[in-house]
């Protein structure tokens, strides 16, 4: 009696195609963390020099850019809603 291998056992299945969402998320996380580290270094420099205005401006900008990097869908929804209120379409 010959021993047969089932047809599924020897077939090589191709990897499923991805949309690249995992790579995009990983890149955004890395860039966001590098951005946060850069801002922290700048903020410490402003704090040491007693440049409070620049430090506050940096913090406000950091919050805005950080929100865009770490929560792009929420920011897009928020800005779309604000634009709807301003333009009168909402």
ZATIVEX-655430 format. One record per residue: residue in one letter; x negated, y, z of N, C-alpha, C, O in turn. Coordinates in pm, whole numbers, plus 32768, in hexadecimal, padded with zeros to 4 digits. Example, Ala and Ser with C-alpha at 12.3 -4.5 7.8 and 13.67 -1.06 7.14 Angstrom:
BEGIN
A7AD97DC7830C7B327E3E830C7AD87EB6830C7A707EB4834E/S7AFB7F1F82C47AA97F9682CA7AF6800383137AC380728324/
This chain:
BEGIN
X7FAC7F8B80008000800080007FA7807B80007F53808C8058/X7FBA80CE7F9E7F6981497F907F9E81B37FEF801681C38003/X7F3D81F980287F61826480867F6982E780387F0783147FFE/X7FE1832580397FF383A07FEC7FF584198049802C841380B7/X7FB88485801D7FBA85058068803485538039804C85607FC1/X807F8585809780F385D5806E80C6864E801C805A86858036/X811486797FBC80EB86E67F6380CF87697FAE807C87B97F81/X81108780801C80FE87FD80658076880080AB803F886C80BF/X803F878F80CF7FC48789811C7F4B87B980CD7EEE87F18108/X7F4987A7804C7ED387CC80007EE4884E7FAF7E8788787F6B/X7F57888C7FB67F6B890B7F707F2F897D7FC17F388981803C/X7EF289D97F7B7EBB8A507FBC7F1F8AC17FA87F3F8AE67F37/X7F4E8AF680167FB18B61800F7F6B8BE780117F0D8BFC805F/X7F978C417FBD7F5E8CC87FB87F8C8D1780327FFB8D068063/X7F348D6D80617F598DC380D27FC58E2580A47FC28E568034/X80238E3F80FB808E8E9C80D580568F2980C07FFA8F538106/X808D8F6F806280648FF9804B8095905180BC8105904080ED/X804290AD80E5806A91098150807B91938116804A91B280A9/X80C191E6816180D792708135806792CC81628061933F8136/X800F929D81B77FA492F181E87FCB934182637F809398828E/X803E9325829C806D9370831180129358838A7FF993B383D8/X7FE192DD83997F8992BF840A7F06930C83FD7ED29340845F/X7ED1931383847E55935D836D7E6A93F183857E15943483C1/X7EDA942683557EF894B483697F0494D383FE7ECF9538842C/X7F48947E84497F55949384D97ECE948F851E7EB294E08576/X7E79943084F67DF5942485337DA194A085167D5D94D4856E/X7DA594CF84997D58954784757D8A95C084C27D3A961084F2/X7E0D95CF84CF7E449641851B7E1B963A85AD7E0096A285EB/X7E1795C485E67DEE95B786727D5B95DD86837D37962586E0/X7D0795AD86297C7895CD86327C619663861F7C1896A1866C/X7C9F969C85B97C90972C859F7CC9977D86137C8E97E1863C/X7D39975286487D75979986B87D1D979787337D1197FB8779/X7CDF9726874E7C86971D87C27C07976E87AF7BD797AD880D/X7BD0976F87367B5D97C4871B7B82985887287B3498A8875C/X7BF7987B86F97C28990487057C37992A87987C11999887C0/X7C6E98D287E87C7F98EE88777BF898FE88BC7BE899558912/X7B9798AB88987B1298B888D37AD1993C88AC7A95997F8900/X7ADD9964882E7AA799E388007AE89A58884B7AA39AB58876/X7B6C9A52885A7BB29ABF88A17B8B9AC389347B809B2F896E/X7B779A5189707B4F9A5089FD7AC69A908A0F7AB09ADB8A6E/X7A6B9A7489B479E69AB089BC79F09B4889AA79B09B9489F3/X7A3F9B7389497A519C0489337A939C4689AB7A6C9CB489D2/X7AF69C0589E67B3C9C3F8A597ADE9C508AD07AE59CB48B17/X7A889BEF8AE77A279BFB8B5479CA9C718B3B79A99CBB8B98/X799F9C828ABD794B9CF58A9B79919D798AB579539DD68AEA/X7A0F9D838A917A5B9DFE8AAA7A6E9E148B3F7A6A9E858B6F/X7A849DA88B897A979DB38C197A179DE68C5D7A1E9E3A8CB7/X79A59DB38C3379269DDD8C6E790A9E718C5078D59EB78CA6/X792E9E9F8BD979159F2A8BB279819F8A8BE27978A0028BC9/X79E89F588C277A599FA88C557AA49FEC8BE17AD1A05E8BEE/X7AB09FA78B737AFC9FDA8B007B879F9A8B037BA49F3C8AB9/X7BDC9FCE8B5A7C5F9F928B747CBC9F9B8AFB7D079F3E8ADF/X7CB8A00C8AB57D0FA01C8A417CF39FB489D67D509F7A899D/X7C749F9E89B97C509F3889557C769EAD89847C9E9E588934/X7C689E958A077C899E118A3B7D1F9DF68A317D489D878A0F/X7D719E598A4F7E039E488A457E2D9E3789B37E819DE38994/X7DF19E87895A7E0F9E7988CB7DE99DEE88997E329DB1884C/X7D769DBD88C57D4A9D3788A07DAC9CCE88D47DCB9C6F888D/X7DDD9CDF894E7E3B9C7E89887EBE9C7B893A7EF49C10891F/X7EF19CF189157F6F9CF688C97F5C9CB588407FB19C678814/X7EEE9CD587FE7ED29C96877D7EBF9C0187897EEA9BB58733/X7E7E9BD687F67E689B47880B7EEB9AFC881E7EFB9A8D87EB/X7F479B3788667FC99AF5887A80119AE687F580499A7C87D9/X80109B4F87A480559B49872380169AE386C7805C9A8E868F/X7F919AE886B67F4D9A8B865C7F5299FD86947F62999D8647/X7F4599EE87177F4F996987547FD8992B873D7FE398B38724/X8040997C874780C79948872E80D5991A869E811398B38683/X809A9965864180A1993C85B4805598B9859E808298648551/X7FE398A985E17F93983085CE7FD397B786107FDB974C85D3/X800197C5868D802E975186D980C3973486CB80ED96C386E6/X8114979586A181A4977D869081D797C486138228981F861E/X81A9979C859D81D097E68524826497E08504829C984284D2/X82A697718521833597678503838897C4855C83E69804852D/X836597CA85DB83AD98238637839898B5861283F699058617/X831F98D885ED8302996385C6834E99868546838599F3853A/X8350992A84E883989944846B842D99598487846A99B4844F/X8467990684DD84F499188500850D999D8546857099E1852A/X84B499C285A184C29A4085EA84B79AB7858B850B9B12858F/X84519AB88536843F9B2884DA84AF9B2F847284D69B9C8449/X84E39ABD844885559ABB83ED85CF9AF8843086199B4483F1/X85E69AD884AE86569B1284F886479BA8850B86A79BF384FD/X85CC9BD3852D85B49C64853D85CA9CAB84B9860A9D1584B5/X85969C73844C85AA9CB283CA863E9CB883A6866B9D1B836C/X86899C5183C687189C5283AD87609CC283F887BB9D0083C3/X87359CDB847587719D4884C2874B9DD08489879E9E2A8481/X86CD9DDF845F869E9E5F842A86DF9E7D83A587099EEF838C/X86E89E19834F871F9E3182C887B89E2D82C787F49E548263/X87F69E00833288879DFF833A88C79D8582F989409D8582E3/X887A9D1E82D988B29CA7829B88DE9C3F830089219BDE82DC/X88BA9C52837F88DD9BEF83E489559C1B843589809BD3848F/
